[in-house]
Amino acid sequence: MHAQDPRALPKMQLQCIGNKPTRQGDIGSFECLIPNQNFVEMSSYQEYLKLKARVEVLQRSQRNLLGEDLGPLTTKELQQLEMSLKQIRSTKEQMLQEANRTLRRKKLVVKIPFG
């Protein structure tokens, strides 16, 4: 597969052949033939480009959450980032509080003498 713009690939048409319906309501069976692999390659390449763009967005978001590359962000984006960080801190705090409660319960169980 070539790393080229999918718009540069030739236009493809699917050719469908099939049995004619034998009675009313019968759709018949159809087979679609792809004249060559360009259609599949084009679809795969487009999917690759979408996934690559998604990875770039996620990596940029991760860098922002770590406090990196904040210069180009707008005020609105910075506010959204701050809200995301507040939510992350809140979730982490809840998890730590639950872990502390669990440890305290275990500590009490260990202190109770067996009779």
Protein Blocks (a to p, Z undefined) as FASTA:
>chain_A
ZZddfklpccddddddddddfbghiabjaddddfblmlmmmmmmmmmmmmmmmmmmmmmm
mmmmnopaklmpcfklmmmmmmmmmmmmmmmmmmmmmmmmmmmmmmmmmmpccZZ
